[in-house]
Amino acid sequence: MSIGRRLCSGSLIAASVLVAGLMTGCGDDPPAKEIQQAQQAIDTAHSAGADRYAPDEFTGAIDALKRAQAAVTAKDYRQALNDALDARDRAQTAAKDATDRKSAAKVEVDRSLHDAALSLVDARAKLRTAETRRPQRLIAPVRRAIADAETHVQEARTKFDSGDYLDAGDLLTKTRAELDESVRILDGAGRK
C-alpha cells in the first residue's frame, strides 16, 4: 500500500476507512469534477467582470487552476484536488468582489457624470462672461476645451450605459482635470 493511501485512509486497520478514503478523492483518479467546477467558477467570475474589478483574486484563481492541471499531469492528485478547490474558492470570491466593486463604481461614476455636467454648465457660464471682456486668443482654447469636455462626457455616458464603469470613470477624471485647468486659465486672465 502506498504512503499516499495510508495518509488518505488515516488507518490501515479498518478496510472500510481505506475505502472511504479512496472514495473521497485520494485514490488513483484525477479530480476531474473539482477541476471542472473550478473552471466553471472562473468562467462565472469572468462574466461578472472579475478580470477588471477583482483582478488579484481572479488571477489567483487562474493560477491555482493551472497548478491543479500541472499536478494532474504530474499525477499528484491530492495536490491537484487542493489546487482545484482553491481555484474554485478564489473564483467565487472574485465574482462576489467584482459584483460589489462594480456596483460601487456605478454609483461613483453616476455621481461623477452629474458633477461633470455641473462643471460644464459652470464653464459655459464663465466663458459667456469672458467672451465680452477677454481677447479671442484666450477664449478660443477654452471654447475648444469645453467642446472636447462635452464630447468626452457623452462618451463617458455611453460607456456608463453599457456597464463599462471603469473606463467611464477614467475618462471623466481626465476630462474634469482638463476642464478645470481651462477654467483656471480663464479665471486667471480675469484677474489681470
Secondary structure, DSSP 4 states (H G I P E B T S, - for coil): --HHHHHHHS-SS-HHHHHHHIIIIISSS--HHHHHHHHHHHHHHHHTTHHHHSHHHHHHHHHHHHHHHHHHHTT-HHHHHHHHHHHHHHHHHHHHHHHHHHHHHHHHHHHHHHHHHHHHHHHHHHHHHHHTTS-HHHHHHHHHHHHHHHHHHHHHHHHHHTT-HHHHHHHHHHHHHHHHHHHHHHHHHHT-
